Amino acid sequence: MNSTPEWIARSVSRLRTSAPAAADKAGDKLAKAANDKSVTDVVAKVAAPRSTSERLAATLRRGQEALSPRALRRLLADLQEVVAPQVSEIEGGRRAQAVADWYAKAELEERRDMWLLMCEQFAPDATRFKSARQRYEAAAGTAEEGQAEISLRRALVSPRTRLLQRFAVFPEGMRFLVDMRAEILPLLKADKRLLPLDAELEHLFSTWFDVAFLELRRLSWDSPASLLEKLIKYEAVHDIRSWADLKNRLDSDRRCYGFFHPRLPGEPLIFVEVALVDKISASITPLLDEAAAPVDITRATTAIFYSISNTQTGLRGVSFGDSLIKHVVETLTAEFPRLRTFATLSPIPGLRGWLSKHAGAMLERLDDKRRAELGRAVGFEPPQATHLLGAIDKALELDAKSPVRQVLLECAAHYLGRELQDGKPVDPVARFHLGNGARVERLNWAGDPSSKGLKQSYGLMVNYLYDIKRIDKHRSLLAQGKVPVSGDIESLCRS
């Protein structure tokens, strides 16, 4: 990293050369400003945000800036002390914890200033990287290629990496970093300057939270109350309504497993809820029925994954769902040798939103006979998108022979089995399971009649089947742009 006098000198030089032009452009706007507004407030509205280098070299704070230049310089010095070459890992971790203590009391905009410092003042050395890249390109195919690659890799490692590693040293450091990224994620779209820090964190987390370092644990009614409370808090698919509801989900015919990291010992990173049954489930209602008698698990042949919840927003992009399912299948098979079928009972969260935009296109796929049948059913011929959407809004009232019901099933099958974006399913749950090697097995009418289920997918649910012997084949198909589906789903897609 450059020494402080060098980058201050360069920043001051840039400010001096750009000041006249900036002043000319801003002059008219300043002249029109109301008399009761300060000059700094007006400048803040007409000027682009200053980089941290410009702010560090300044004397005064602009209206929209949280930390003054003096406070920003002090914070930068604190961060630099964390990664000082002569400082040990333990001492660096202690200094990082002191910064984290300041962070805990800071306002959001003050925290943003720290993120910007991490992004802009701890970036890789561009000159060193350029030189290393040129050496690597020149050494291609020679005996020096290996050493040139090593030099290039080292040049790519930014001081920011070392800084974040030091934050991970103190006892609550991993929790601090995960929570910090959770705060950053919603702001990335509006402030692209934060992208390098987010990318660095995601890269480090993908290593630190690799499945090799995770522990699979079964969660039961006998687990600590603090852990059971987290299941209630983090359940993302079917809300846990009460302790009785939770106890039902942890009954003798149920299993719940989670992945844990040693640096977050009491915090499941992801957990899955499983029902042991004798056939693939078609509805979530009996699975959540607290009064239902437990199934005889000695006769269970099927494991239904009916809820999978990620718990840490800050770990977005770090994938361990695939490994979780594989580990759970192995664990269940060892405990229950009779189990032969592993499937999900999943929501279709994007269906309603997608169909509201594509109902017209789906109607165009119908032949004249089908279109006439649908028109008679909705009371308008030829039927338009608004008529179809109005009719399926009361999906639970449609009988088994209703043309409207059939069209909705075909639309759902098309959505899951044909709709791709950048080679991946558009539905987030489908993207998860199909990416893990499952196939779309069956649609279930009124599978989730709750208000949430109706709002998401008109009450429809879907089973994804995990055929252990065909997982790699299914992934290969998806990589070719073909969604693996059962014969029933394929028939609905072709209708």
Secondary structure, 3 states (H helix, E strand, C coil): CCCHHHHHHHHHHHHHHHHHHHHHHHHHHHHCCCCCCCHHHHHHHHCCCCCHHHHHHCCCCCCCCCCCHHHHHHHHHHHHHHCCCCCCHHHHHHHHHHHHHHHHHCCHHHHHHHHHHHHHHCCCCHHHHHHHHHHHHHHCCCCCHHHHHHHHHHHHCCHHHHHHHHHCCCCCHHHHHHHHHHHHHHHCCCCHHHHHHHHHHHHHHHHHCCHHHCEEEECCCCCCHHHHHHHHHHCCCCCCCCHHHHHHHCCCCEEEEEEEECCECCCCCEEEEEEEECCCCCCCHHHHCCCCCCCCHHHCCEEEEEEEEECCHHHCCCCCHHHHHHHHHHHHHHHCCCCCEEEECECCCCHHHHHHHHHHHHHHCCCHHHHHHHHHHHCCCCCCHHHHHHHHCCHHHCCCCCHHHHHHHHHHHHHHHCCEECCEECCHHHHHHHHCCCEEEEEECCCCCCHHHHHHHCCCEEEEECCHHHHHHHHHHHHCCCCCECHHHHHHHHC
